[in-house]
Amino acid sequence: MIHRAFSLLEMLVTIAILGLLMGLAIPAMNRAAAATMRANCQTNLRQMSRAAIQYATQRDGRFPPGVQYGTDGNALSGDVRAWDWWKRPNGRVQPGELWTFTDMNEPSGVLTCPTAVGLNAAWEGDPVTGYNYNVAFIAAEARMPFPDDADLGAWDLVIEKPNLDGLKELRLAQCRRSGTTALFGTGGRAGGTNKFMRSPVNVGGGYDTAYAGGQSFPGSSSNVGFVDGHVSKYVHPFQGQHWDDLPSWLTNSLAWPKNGFLSDDATVYDPR
């Protein structure tokens, strides 16, 4: 029996067909992987929203605090209780206030945003990162302490020092716009991720903190979990209505349009 070999033309046609099939398959695989990541991210946000509502219903209607600093006043060491992780004075890190009334003893999987794997966390020592929590209006956030005689230099341009004494978390009953108010989202800043979602106009800690509290828009969209528990995606990153009035070194910290706000004002952040 005589076996006829492939001709050069047949080999070229075969290679061309294989290349075409690969060209069609790879984008489809990428789209499928991206869809899986979005679905996993949305599932995480729903779980966090449910945990926050469960917390509120058992804590006099109040949401979990954003962060509370220990008596040493140091935001990055000592006893720091944040909504996601609690950093003990001995260096131990354990699940934070959000998980107090849930049976989820190890929330690392839920707190890991698939799009943030490998990015730097805003807080050193956090086991995982990726999501942020609305501390602009819903959760109280202790402001980073500065000594009264501190020489802040350029920081004086943007830091406001309001009286935050007595500031408490909102009650669930005060959230009249629960279906349009962001509770959790995918956090983004120039250096990686952040864990505190801030409004571009409610700048209790100053514009320096506000512009470190934006949302990440990987793949040109950002997942957001709302107070009523539903999850949606935003496709347009906003700069904030004061963008043109701020120095470039500050706006650079947001890295727009890779990151941005969910609105130019407080529309998506204020539930009242």
C-alpha positions in Angstrom: 0.0 0.0 0.0 1.3 3.4 -0.9 1.0 6.2 1.6 0.8 9.6 0.1 2.4 12.4 2.1 0.9 15.8 2.7 1.8 18.3 0.0 3.2 21.6 1.0 -0.1 23.3 0.1 -2.1 20.9 2.3 0.2 21.5 5.2 -0.2 25.3 4.9 -3.9 25.0 4.7 -4.0 22.7 7.8 -1.8 25.2 9.7 -4.0 28.1 8.7 -7.1 26.2 9.8 -5.5 25.3 13.2 -4.4 28.9 13.6 -7.9 30.1 12.9 -9.5 27.7 15.4 -7.0 28.8 18.0 -7.7 32.4 17.3 -11.4 31.7 17.9 -10.9 29.5 20.9 -8.5 31.7 23.0 -10.8 34.7 23.2 -13.7 32.5 24.0 -11.7 30.9 26.8 -10.7 34.3 28.1 -14.3 35.5 28.1 -15.4 32.3 30.0 -12.6 32.8 32.6 -13.6 36.5 33.0 -17.3 35.5 33.4 -16.3 33.0 36.1 -14.3 35.6 37.9 -17.2 38.1 37.8 -19.6 35.4 39.1 -17.3 34.5 42.0 -16.8 38.2 42.8 -20.6 38.8 42.8 -21.1 35.8 45.1 -18.6 37.1 47.6 -20.3 40.5 47.6 -23.7 38.9 48.3 -22.2 37.0 51.2 -20.6 40.1 52.7 -23.9 42.0 52.4 -25.8 39.2 54.1 -23.2 39.2 56.9 -23.6 43.0 57.4 -27.4 42.8 57.5 -27.2 39.9 60.0 -24.8 41.9 62.1 -27.1 44.9 62.1 -30.2 43.0 63.1 -28.4 41.7 66.2 -26.6 44.8 67.1 -29.4 47.4 67.6 -29.7 47.9 63.9 -26.1 49.2 63.5 -23.8 48.1 60.8 -20.2 46.9 61.6 -17.7 49.7 62.3 -15.2 50.4 59.5 -12.2 50.5 61.8 -11.5 51.2 65.5 -7.9 51.9 66.7 -6.5 50.8 70.0 -5.3 53.1 72.8 -1.9 53.5 71.2 -3.4 55.6 68.4 -1.4 53.9 65.8 -3.4 53.0 62.7 -1.0 50.4 61.4 0.0 48.6 64.6 -1.3 47.7 68.0 -5.0 46.7 68.5 -6.8 47.6 65.3 -10.3 46.3 64.7 -11.4 46.7 61.1 -14.6 45.3 59.5 -12.6 42.6 57.8 -9.7 41.7 60.0 -8.7 42.3 63.6 -5.0 42.9 64.2 -4.1 42.0 67.8 -1.3 43.7 69.7 0.7 40.4 69.7 0.6 40.4 65.9 -2.1 37.8 65.5 -4.7 38.5 62.8 -8.2 37.1 63.1 -11.6 37.7 61.4 -13.0 41.1 62.1 -16.3 42.6 63.2 -18.2 41.8 60.1 -18.1 38.1 60.9 -19.1 38.3 64.6 -22.6 36.8 64.1 -21.9 34.4 61.3 -20.8 30.8 61.2 -18.0 31.7 58.8 -14.9 31.3 61.0 -12.5 31.6 58.1 -13.7 34.3 55.7 -10.5 34.5 53.5 -12.2 33.0 50.5 -15.1 35.5 50.6 -12.7 38.4 51.1 -10.5 37.5 48.2 -11.5 39.3 45.1 -10.5 37.2 42.0 -9.5 40.3 40.2 -7.2 41.5 43.0 -5.0 38.4 43.4 -1.4 39.5 43.5 -2.1 43.2 44.2 -0.7 45.0 47.2 -3.1 45.4 50.2 -3.6 48.9 51.6 -2.9 47.5 55.1 0.2 45.5 55.9 -0.5 42.2 57.5 -4.0 41.6 56.0 -4.2 38.0 54.9 -6.2 38.8 51.8 -7.5 41.9 50.1 -9.7 43.1 47.3 -13.0 44.5 48.7 -13.9 47.7 50.4 -16.7 48.8 52.7 -18.7 52.1 52.6 -17.2 54.1 55.4 -18.2 57.4 53.8 -21.8 57.2 55.2 -22.7 53.8 56.6 -19.8 52.7 58.8 -17.9 54.9 61.3 -14.2 55.2 60.6 -11.7 56.5 63.2 -9.5 59.1 61.5 -5.8 58.5 61.2 -4.5 60.4 64.2 -2.0 63.3 63.8 -0.3 65.1 66.7 -1.6 68.7 67.1 1.9 70.0 66.5 2.7 67.8 63.5 4.3 69.5 60.6 2.2 68.2 57.7 3.7 70.3 55.0 1.9 69.6 51.7 -0.8 67.6 53.5 -2.2 70.9 54.9 -3.6 71.5 51.4 -6.1 68.7 51.6 -6.5 67.4 55.2 -9.6 68.6 56.9 -9.9 68.0 60.7 -13.6 67.8 61.5 -14.9 66.9 65.0 -15.6 63.2 64.8 -16.5 62.7 68.4 -19.6 60.7 68.9 -19.6 59.5 65.3 -21.5 56.2 65.1 -22.5 53.7 62.4 -25.8 54.3 60.7 -28.8 52.2 61.8 -30.4 49.9 59.3 -33.7 51.8 59.6 -31.9 55.0 58.4 -31.0 53.4 55.0 -34.0 54.7 53.0 -32.3 54.2 49.7 -31.0 50.7 50.3 -31.5 49.6 46.6 -29.2 52.4 45.3 -26.6 52.7 48.0 -23.3 50.9 47.8 -22.2 48.8 50.8 -19.3 46.8 49.5 -17.3 46.9 46.2 -14.0 46.0 44.5 -11.5 48.5 46.0 -8.8 50.1 43.9 -6.0 52.7 44.3 -2.8 53.5 42.5 -0.7 51.2 44.7 -3.1 48.2 44.6 -6.3 47.8 46.6 -8.0 49.5 49.5 -10.5 48.3 52.2 -12.4 51.6 52.8 -14.9 52.9 50.3 -15.2 56.7 50.4 -17.3 59.3 48.6 -15.6 62.0 46.6 -17.5 64.7 48.5 -17.9 63.4 52.0 -14.2 63.8 53.0 -14.3 63.5 56.8 -10.6 62.5 56.8 -9.6 64.8 54.0 -9.3 64.4 50.2 -6.1 62.4 50.8 -8.2 59.6 52.2 -11.1 60.0 49.8 -8.9 59.5 46.8 -7.3 56.4 48.3 -10.8 54.9 48.6 -11.9 54.5 45.0 -13.2 51.4 43.2 -11.3 49.2 40.9 -12.6 48.8 37.3 -10.8 45.7 36.0 -12.0 44.9 32.5 -13.8 48.3 32.4 -16.4 47.3 35.0 -16.7 47.2 38.8 -18.9 45.0 40.9 -20.9 46.6 43.7 -22.9 45.1 46.5 -25.8 47.2 47.7 -27.5 47.6 51.1 -30.5 45.6 50.1 -28.3 42.7 49.2 -28.3 42.8 45.4 -25.2 43.0 43.3 -24.7 45.0 40.1 -21.8 46.3 38.0 -20.8 49.8 37.1 -19.0 50.5 33.8 -18.1 54.2 34.2 -15.4 55.3 36.7 -16.0 58.9 37.9 -13.3 61.3 38.9 -15.2 63.2 41.6 -16.6 66.7 41.3 -13.6 68.3 42.9 -11.1 66.6 40.6 -10.0 69.8 38.8 -9.4 71.7 42.1 -7.0 69.1 43.5 -3.2 68.8 43.0 -1.9 66.2 40.6 0.0 64.3 43.3 -3.3 63.7 45.0 -5.4 62.7 42.0 -2.6 60.4 40.9 -3.3 58.3 44.0 -6.6 57.2 42.4 -5.0 56.1 39.1 -8.1 57.1 37.1 -9.6 55.5 34.9 -8.2 52.2 36.1 -9.9 53.1 39.3 -12.6 55.7 40.1 -15.7 56.6 42.1 -19.2 55.3 41.5 -20.5 58.8 41.1 -19.2 62.4 41.0 -21.0 63.2 44.2 -22.5 61.2 47.1 -25.4 59.8 45.2 -24.3 56.2 45.3 -22.9 56.4 48.9 -25.5 58.2 51.0 -28.4 55.9 52.0 -30.5 58.6 53.8 
